[in-house]
Amino acid sequence: KRKIGPLRIQRISWRALAASLGPVLLLSAVAIWIAIHFVRPAPPNTITIASGPEGTTLWTYAEQYRKILARNGVTLKILPSEGSLDNLKRLSDPNSDVDVGFVQGGLSNLVDTGNLVSLGSMFYEPLAVFYRGAPLQRLSELKGRRIAIGSEGSGARILALTLLEANGIEPKGTTKLLDLEGNDAAQALLNRNVDAAFLIGDSATPASIRELLHAPGIRTFDFMQGDGYVRRFRYLSKLELPPGSLDLGRNVPLKTLTLIAPTVELIAQRDLHPALSDLLIEA
């Protein structure tokens, strides 16, 4: 019988091994990179929207979104806020759980918006300035009076301060600027505790606006310089309300009323799942 000698193990060539396994490893690495960067997981079934104070226009729109998204199996959690600026701050906060929110135009320069995207302009949000006394031609005539401009975090406050400053009225001047918002501002004007109030959709309820429109002795400011305002502040638009457009029975307003209005945008986190972005845009 022939004896079998010790097995001889051939030495592995590292060059040959690299040539055979290299392409496989390279393709695997590329596949993993593509999966991480391009293949998105299934969209979450719950997202959070920052709206505004309960009962306001922004809250109402959030409720409409909630109903529409529910038909597609997505739960929309509505988070009340102080208004547009508060919404923008929450969206820009990396530790916040807010996914989308309503933001008034003209606020983007106040915070870092690098990680945010706009899903589109939604609607106009007219500014209504109610006041007592003789008819006013310019906002500068409010100097020295008591004015409710809205609370911290509201879009109404930012817009009010911007327009008053453009008319020579400074926060630390002789004019008393009060942090009253929405219904509180409306009641203060009705009770003669303030002389004027700046109200906008993210701070006032429709009921408060209607009460002021019909209250004796209270006027709605007519922005006769509307063209000048929209030229100076590009995020504003001029709107005209013809006689009777607010109340046909009582013919409110009595004559064409000019208002100015920023637009409200739906702002989202940049990493919001594309399927949810498409669903929000469709809604």
PETAWO-V996982 format. One record per residue. N is the residue number from 1. RES is the residue in one letter. OMEGA is omega in radians with two decimals (999 if undefined). D_CENTER is the distance of its C-alpha to the mean C-alpha in Angstrom with 1 decimal. Layout:
n: (N;N)
res: (RES;RES)
omega: (OMEGA;OMEGA)
d_center: (D_CENTER;D_CENTER)
//
This chain:
n: (1;2;3;4;5;6;7;8;9;10;11;12;13;14;15;16;17;18;19;20;21;22;23;24;25;26;27;28;29;30;31;32;33;34;35;36;37;38;39;40;41;42;43;44;45;46;47;48;49;50;51;52;53;54;55;56;57;58;59;60;61;62;63;64;65;66;67;68;69;70;71;72;73;74;75;76;77;78;79;80;81;82;83;84;85;86;87;88;89;90;91;92;93;94;95;96;97;98;99;100;101;102;103;104;105;106;107;108;109;110;111;112;113;114;115;116;117;118;119;120;121;122;123;124;125;126;127;128;129;130;131;132;133;134;135;136;137;138;139;140;141;142;143;144;145;146;147;148;149;150;151;152;153;154;155;156;157;158;159;160;161;162;163;164;165;166;167;168;169;170;171;172;173;174;175;176;177;178;179;180;181;182;183;184;185;186;187;188;189;190;191;192;193;194;195;196;197;198;199;200;201;202;203;204;205;206;207;208;209;210;211;212;213;214;215;216;217;218;219;220;221;222;223;224;225;226;227;228;229;230;231;232;233;234;235;236;237;238;239;240;241;242;243;244;245;246;247;248;249;250;251;252;253;254;255;256;257;258;259;260;261;262;263;264;265;266;267;268;269;270;271;272;273;274;275;276;277;278;279;280;281;282;283)
res: (K;R;K;I;G;P;L;R;I;Q;R;I;S;W;R;A;L;A;A;S;L;G;P;V;L;L;L;S;A;V;A;I;W;I;A;I;H;F;V;R;P;A;P;P;N;T;I;T;I;A;S;G;P;E;G;T;T;L;W;T;Y;A;E;Q;Y;R;K;I;L;A;R;N;G;V;T;L;K;I;L;P;S;E;G;S;L;D;N;L;K;R;L;S;D;P;N;S;D;V;D;V;G;F;V;Q;G;G;L;S;N;L;V;D;T;G;N;L;V;S;L;G;S;M;F;Y;E;P;L;A;V;F;Y;R;G;A;P;L;Q;R;L;S;E;L;K;G;R;R;I;A;I;G;S;E;G;S;G;A;R;I;L;A;L;T;L;L;E;A;N;G;I;E;P;K;G;T;T;K;L;L;D;L;E;G;N;D;A;A;Q;A;L;L;N;R;N;V;D;A;A;F;L;I;G;D;S;A;T;P;A;S;I;R;E;L;L;H;A;P;G;I;R;T;F;D;F;M;Q;G;D;G;Y;V;R;R;F;R;Y;L;S;K;L;E;L;P;P;G;S;L;D;L;G;R;N;V;P;L;K;T;L;T;L;I;A;P;T;V;E;L;I;A;Q;R;D;L;H;P;A;L;S;D;L;L;I;E;A)
omega: (-3.13;3.12;3.09;-3.11;3.13;-3.14;3.12;-3.13;-3.13;3.12;-3.12;3.08;-3.14;3.12;3.13;3.13;3.14;-3.13;-3.09;-3.09;-3.08;3.14;-3.14;3.14;-3.14;3.12;3.12;3.13;3.11;-3.14;3.11;3.14;3.12;-3.13;-3.12;-2.99;-3.01;-3.12;-3.09;3.06;3.11;-3.11;3.09;-3.12;3.10;3.05;-3.08;3.10;3.02;-3.01;-3.04;3.11;3.14;3.12;-3.12;3.13;-3.10;3.09;-3.13;3.11;3.09;3.10;3.11;3.08;-3.11;-3.13;-3.11;-3.12;3.14;3.11;-3.13;3.08;-3.14;3.10;3.12;3.08;-3.12;-3.12;3.11;-3.12;3.10;3.14;-2.99;-3.10;3.08;3.10;-3.11;3.12;3.13;3.12;-3.10;3.12;-3.10;-3.13;-3.13;3.11;-3.11;-3.13;-3.13;3.12;3.08;-3.11;3.11;3.11;3.10;-3.08;-2.98;-3.12;-3.08;3.12;3.09;-3.10;-3.08;-3.11;-3.10;3.08;3.09;3.07;3.06;3.05;-3.00;-3.01;3.03;3.08;-3.03;3.03;3.09;3.09;3.11;-3.10;3.04;3.06;-3.12;3.13;3.13;3.08;-3.08;3.10;3.13;3.13;3.06;-3.10;3.14;-3.12;3.11;-3.03;3.02;-3.03;-3.13;-3.09;3.08;3.11;-3.13;3.08;3.13;-3.11;-3.13;-3.13;3.13;3.14;3.14;-3.10;3.12;3.11;3.10;3.11;3.04;3.13;-3.09;-3.14;-3.08;3.13;-3.12;3.13;-3.14;-3.14;-3.02;-3.10;3.13;-3.01;2.95;-3.10;3.12;3.11;3.12;3.13;3.10;3.11;3.11;-3.13;3.11;3.07;3.00;-3.12;-3.13;3.13;3.05;-3.13;-3.13;-2.98;-3.10;-3.12;-3.05;3.07;3.10;3.13;3.12;3.13;-3.13;-3.14;3.14;-3.13;-3.08;-3.10;3.11;3.10;-3.13;-3.10;3.02;-3.08;3.11;-3.12;3.13;3.11;-3.07;3.13;3.12;3.14;-3.08;3.07;-3.12;-3.13;-2.98;-3.13;3.12;3.04;3.10;3.12;3.12;3.11;-3.13;3.13;3.11;-3.06;3.11;3.11;-3.11;-3.09;-3.13;3.14;3.09;-0.06;-3.13;3.10;-3.11;-3.09;3.14;3.08;3.00;-3.02;2.90;3.01;3.08;3.12;3.03;-3.07;-3.10;2.99;-3.10;-3.11;3.06;-3.08;-3.10;3.14;3.11;3.08;3.13;-3.13;3.12;3.13;3.12;3.13;999)
d_center: (92.4;90.1;88.1;84.4;83.4;80.1;76.9;75.7;71.9;70.8;68.6;65.0;63.9;60.5;60.1;60.8;58.4;55.6;56.4;56.3;53.3;51.2;49.8;48.9;47.1;45.3;44.2;43.1;41.0;39.3;38.7;37.0;34.9;33.7;33.0;30.9;28.9;28.8;29.6;26.5;27.2;26.4;22.8;22.1;22.3;19.6;15.9;13.4;10.0;8.1;7.7;8.9;12.6;15.0;16.1;13.2;11.9;8.7;11.4;13.6;11.6;11.2;15.0;15.7;14.2;16.4;19.4;19.1;18.7;21.6;23.9;23.5;24.3;20.9;19.9;16.2;15.9;13.4;12.7;12.4;10.7;11.1;7.8;4.7;7.3;8.7;6.0;6.3;9.9;10.4;9.3;11.6;14.3;16.9;18.3;15.3;15.6;11.9;11.8;8.5;5.2;2.6;1.2;4.8;7.6;10.2;8.9;9.8;13.3;12.8;12.7;14.2;12.1;15.3;14.7;11.3;11.3;9.4;10.8;10.7;9.7;9.6;11.0;11.9;11.0;14.4;15.4;18.6;21.0;23.8;27.0;30.7;33.7;35.0;32.8;30.8;30.6;28.3;25.8;28.4;30.6;28.5;29.9;31.8;30.1;28.1;24.4;21.7;18.5;16.2;16.0;14.9;11.3;10.2;8.8;12.1;14.1;13.0;13.6;16.8;18.2;17.7;19.5;22.1;22.9;23.4;25.9;27.7;26.5;25.9;24.7;28.2;30.1;32.0;29.0;27.9;24.1;23.3;20.4;20.4;17.4;17.2;20.5;22.1;21.6;22.9;25.9;26.7;27.0;29.1;31.3;31.7;30.3;28.0;28.7;25.2;21.7;18.3;16.2;13.0;11.3;9.3;12.7;15.5;17.1;18.8;22.1;21.6;21.0;24.0;26.2;25.5;26.2;29.6;30.6;33.7;33.5;29.7;28.6;25.4;25.0;25.8;24.1;27.4;26.3;23.3;24.6;24.9;21.4;19.8;22.4;21.7;17.8;17.1;13.4;14.8;16.8;19.7;20.2;23.6;24.5;28.2;30.6;30.3;26.9;25.5;28.9;31.9;34.3;33.8;32.8;29.5;28.9;32.5;31.8;29.1;26.1;23.9;20.3;17.6;14.0;10.9;9.2;5.9;5.4;5.8;6.1;9.4;12.2;14.8;17.5;16.0;19.1;19.5;20.7;17.5;15.5;18.0;17.9;14.2;14.7;17.9;16.4)
//
